[in-house]
Amino acid sequence: MTPENDRSHVTESASRGPDGRTALVTGATGYVGGLLVPRLLEAGWRVRVLSRSRERVASTAWSDDVDIVTGDASDPRDLATACEGVDVAYYLLHSMDGEGDFRERDRELAELFARVCEDAAVGRIVYLGGLLPQGEQDLSDHLASRAEVGQVFLDSRVPAACLQAGMVLGAGSASFEVLRHLTERLPAMGVPPWLHQQVQPIAVDDALHYLVGAAELDPELNRTFDIGGPDVDTYVGLVERYARVAGIHRRPVVTVPLITPELASYWIALVTPVDLGLARPLVGSLRHDMVCHEDDLSRLVGPPPGGATSFEAAVRAALAESSPQTFGRNVRRAAGMVAACAVAGSLASDPNSRWYRSLDLPSWQPPKAAFPIAWTTLYVAIAAVSASATTQLDDEARDGEATAYWRALGGNLVLNAGWSALFFRARRPWLAAAGAAALATSSADLTRRAGSVSRGHGIALAPYPAWCAFATALSTEIARRNPLTPVSRS
């Protein structure tokens, strides 16, 4: 056995599952997998996890209670090691990263997993996929991939329970975070017609109940199971209900037929913490009705304790450790800082002075009207991205990074307003060029910080350092052309 496949074994008391059985969880550092592991431990299972990153597993609260196999699910040897002696194998993997053909990669990965489970005589595969509309042939790539993976497992010699769920309601679920952030961060919405399709979400606790229960199904059962909560509504309806639960004002929603899934995915990547590679397939699936067509699993393993969780109760639970008002506070803070900078810079600027009109300006300088348009657009982007990025840092308890971002923003805006004072008031073109260079460097750093929160934030702020770099080149050229310009106060 190679060091990469070494296992961290747990104590004998923690290892005993029902009748000494072992459950393998793949995707254990993902959202659902990370919550499933402690549920299985509570149910008495011995749990083994397969992960490429031992460090990520070690950072979890349950790492000392599981058997860790460090390896890659695409490597047959790593999978064979992980599946040895396993009674139930949970498949919670996907390849939706925006790179290449994720459907092909998902299918190949599932086929390998099924073959290794067959060779290891695994007793059951449990898979969590997506709710499928009945009778539709033109499925989105996301749902088509989920259906293909499920079929791979159903066609294998290992009995499979393929659970099919729609939106999972819980803090950290990608689909829930999209709903949450769109509702909290947009005062009004223009939505495509396909957001009026029917959706049946499920609370994450209920989904975990069914995942744990699926391990105890009759060994002869090999089929799909729809799982969902008690509420069926449109996505637009869920937006309105979320706003009521979160205590924020009702969001006006207007249907805009011209919004394409591609455009919507870019917008989601900008406004929410969901990466573009995941936003695209998620958005594509919203054009289908995603509702349950049967409730057999609830009959076989029993309903969740206390019954199915309502949408409102699930949202309240998801928001227990966060405040829907955080974004509003950060918007006001960022907007106030940016507005102060804009006012200070405007008061310091005097493009109509005799001194400025006497300067030898390069031919490639933009017309005077371009500057207020460019800066107004950039100021809006700075405020919006900063509020969004710091809110996400707050939500993820990255307090140190949030504080550092605010400090970087403050320093950047001081440099921003300071350029106008150096150029128009002090009338020192070379000092202004140096100030512009410092501002460009600071803007690049601010964009880097925003990009570390999400790629969408970085892309949205990227025009700012680009414009500041242009301003540096322009300031430098003006200083070079006007080396002996008198400092006239007239």
Protein Blocks (a to p, Z undefined) as FASTA:
>chain_A
ZZklpccdddfklmpcghhiacddehklmmklmmmmmmmmmnopacddddfblklmmmpm
klmmpccddddfklmklmmmmmgopabdcdfbdfbeopajfklmmmmmmmmmmmmmmmno
pabdcdddddddehiabdcfklmmmmmmmmmmmmmmbdcddddddddddehiaklmmmmm
mmmmpmbdcddfklmcccddddfklmmmmmmmmmmgcfkbccddddddfbdcdfklmmmm
mmmmnopacddddddfklcfklmmmmmmmmmmcdfklmmmmmmmmmpccddfbfklmmmn
opaehiaadfklmmmmmmmmccfklmmmmmmmmmmmmmmmmmmmmmmpcfkbmklmmpcc
dfklccfklmmmmmmmmmmmmmmmmmmmmmmmmmnopmklmmmmmmmmmmmmmmmmmmmm
mmmmnopaklmmmmmmmmmmmmmmmmmmmmmmpmklmmmmmmmmmmmmmmmmmmmmmmmm
mmmgccdfZZ
